């Protein structure tokens, strides 16, 4: 990548670890990474990733990628006397790969700009398997110049990269993407429950839906691979994470003066799944909520 000599990566969770690995093995630049847990750093060492002792150590790179659970963690990392903003300098570029509130994204962009550094939001979509294979979809918000600078590196992690507009636009598109997904899963859960109670084979139902106008990515992946067999693992995209993203979308809708009834229903179902003790499980577990009344 022209002008860049090093890559920093902060946050090596379910998605961050495989993304960091792809950067290290596919790019020609050295990668230094930090996480609060030593295990992912140990696993990445064989891929050539150098373990940083602190987040500040990793943030000394020319391009710094951040992959954290949400807005509070991102704000805590960036702000404060020892945060990334205080240490940022001219010529650096920071890229948020997580899903964060739009207002926070735009505020952080201004704070980094005051230090002479560039900032972009680049939330990712698709599964951990896609992160491992480098076939994620990444939605980028930022100036055209910053997008051109980071796109070659994002291409090591994603097969689809979309410049959505100015700073924050990537988050808007990602939040809408997830909102539609969660609402679709609610419809699939209803279809599954209704077919079973009406005596129709659930596998036949989903296979038939996939051949018609009800076909979707959600049906083929979340529906057939998770809802149908009842497989809802931990360390996947959990109900708690889904509710976090949906809450960000609903906050954006409130700011826009919109009442989104479908999204609100999806939120109630996610909260019900958490109340049922399933908050740590893969979010299609909401299918468990729909049962016929005795």
N, C-alpha and C positions, 0 to 999 in steps of 0.2 A: 504493500500500500504506500503510495508516494507520500513522503514527509513523516511517516510514522516509523519509529524504531523499536517500540515495545508495546505490549498489551498488558493491562491489568484486569483482573476479574475478581469481583467481590460477591460472595454468595454462591455456595456450591450445593444447593438443595436438589430436589428431585429433577428440576430442569437445568439448573445452573451447572451441575457437574458434567453432564454430557455435552452441553454447549461449550464449556471451557475446554473439554477434551478435543472437540472438533477444531476449535481455534488453534490449539497447540499442535495438532497433528497435520492440519491442512495449510496453515499459514507459514510464512517464512520468518515470522517475528517471534522473539522470546516472550513467553507468557509467565507472569507472576500472579499468584492467586491467594486469596484469603477467605477463610471461613472460621466460624467460632468452634467448629468441630474438627479434630485432626484426621478423622477417617477418610473423608473425600480427598483431602490433600495427600494422604498416603497413597490412595488409589491413583491419583493423577500424576504422581511422580514418575511412573513408568512411561507416561506420555510426554515427558519433558517439561512439565509444569513445575516452576520453582515455588515453594511454599513461602509466603510472606508471614512475618511474625505479627504484623498488625495490618489493619485496613489501610493505614496511611502509607505503609510500605508498598502495597499493591497500587495505591493511588498515585504513585510517582511516575507511572507510565504515560506515554503519549495519548493512548486511547484507553479509557477505563470503562469496562462494562460492569453493571451492577444488576444483580438478580436476587431480589429480596421478596419476602412474603407480601408486603403491602406498604401503604402510605406511612404509617407510624414508624416502621423500621427504616424506611428510606429517609424520612425527615430527620430521624435521630442520627443516622450515618452522615448526612450531608451538613447539618447545622451544628452550631456550638463551636467553642474555642478550638477543639481538636478535630472538627468535622472536615469533610472533603472540601467544602466551599472555602474554608479558611486556608486550606493548603493548595487550592487550585491556582493555576497560573496561565499566562498567555501561551497559546499554542496547544493547550490540552483540550481533549474532547471527552465528555462524559456521556454515557449512553445507559439509560434505564431500560432494562429488558423485562422488568416486572410490570404488573398491572397496578397503576397508581391513580389517585384522584386527579382529575384534569386541573383543578385549581392549584393543587400542590405542584404539579408538573410545570405549569406556567410560572409560578412563583419561583421555583428553584432555578428555572432557566434564566430569569432575571438576576438572581443572586450569583449564579456562576458567571454570567456575562459581566457583572460588575468587577469580577476578578480577572477578566480577559479570557475566560474559558468558554468553550461551546458546550451546548447541552442538547440532547435529543431524547425523545421517548420512542422506544422500539419494543412494545409489548409483543409477546409471542403467543401463537395459537397452535393447537394440535397437541398430540400426546407425548409422553416421555419416550415412547418408541420413536416418534418423529424427531425428538431432540437427539436421540442416540444416532439416528441415521442421517441427521443433517437435513431433514425435510420439513422443517417447521414453516409456518407462515408468519412473517413479521410485518407489522404495521408501523410505519415510521412517521413521527412528527418532528419537524425541524426545517431549517432553511435548506434550499437546494444545494448550497455548498457543503453543508454538514452531511446531508444525505449522500452526496457523491463521495465524500471522504470515508464514510462508514460502510457504505454498501458492499465493497469488496470483502470486508470481514464478515458482515452479516451473511454473505453468500456461502460461507463455510458452515453456517448453522441452519440455513433455510433454503428451500427450493422456491419459495414465493416471497418476494419482498416488495411491499407497496409503499410508495411515498404518499401519505394521506393528506399532507398539507403542512401548515406551520406547526410550531411547538404545541403539543397537546392533542393534535388531530389523530395521532396514532392511538392514544388512549381512548379517545371518543369512539373510534372504529372498533377497537378491541372490546370495549364495554358493551357496545351494541351487539357485536358478534356473540359475546357470552350471554347477554340478555336473551337473544333469539334462541340460543342453544338451550338455556334453562327452561324457557317457555315450551320449546319443542319436546323436551324430555317429559314435561308435565303431560303433554298430549299423548306421548307414547305410553306413559304409565297408565293413563286412563284407558287407552286402547287395549293394553295388555290385560288389565283387570276386567274390562268388559267382556273381552273375548273368552277369557278363562271361565268367568261366571256363566257365560252363555253356552258353554260346552264346545268351543272351538279350540283346536290345538294352537298353542301360542307360537310355536315354531312355524307352523303353516301360515299363521297370520302375518308375522313379520316378513317371511319370505315373499308372500303375496303382495304386501304393501311395497316392498322394494321393487316390484315390477310395474308399479303404477304411479299415480300422481302424488302419493304420500311418501315416495322415496326421499331419503335425505342422508347426509353424512351422519347425522345423529342416530338415525335408524340403523344404519349398517355398522356403526361402531359402538356407540353407547347402548343402543337397543339390543342388537343381536349378540354382542360380545359380553355385555354386562347384565342388563336387565333380564334377558331371556334365561341365561343359566343361573342367575342370582349370584353373580360374582362381583363383590364390592370390596376390593383390597384396600388396605392402608397404604400410605406412601404413594398414593395416586392423587389426583385433584380432588380434594376432600369437600364434603358438604360445607365445612367452615370456610374454606377458600372460596367456594362458589358464592356463598352468602356475602362474603366481603366484596367480591366483584359486583354482585348484583346491587348491593347497597351503594356502591360508587355510581352505578348507572342510575339508580333511583334518585340520588342526590343531584345528579346532572339534570335529570328530568324535572325535579323540583325547581332548580335554578331557571329552567327554561319555561316554567309555568305549565307543565304537561302532567296530566294524570294518566299513568300507564297501568291499567287494571291488570293486564296479563302478567306484567313484570311483578306487580304487587302480589298476585296469587303465587307466582313462582317463589317469591321471598317467603311467604307464609309456609309453603311446603318445606323449604329448606330449614326454616326455624323449627317446624314440627319434627323433622328428621333429627335435628340436634337434640330436641327435647326427648326424643325416643332413645337417645344414647348412640346415635349413628354419626355424630359430627365429624369423626376422624376417618370415616369410610368414603370410598369413591362416590361422588355425588349422584350418580344414577340410582343410588340406594333409595331415593324418594319413592321408587316403585313399591317399596314395602308398605308405604302408608295407605295405599288404596286397597281396601278390603271390603267385601260385601257386608252389609249390616246383618247381624244375626236375626 
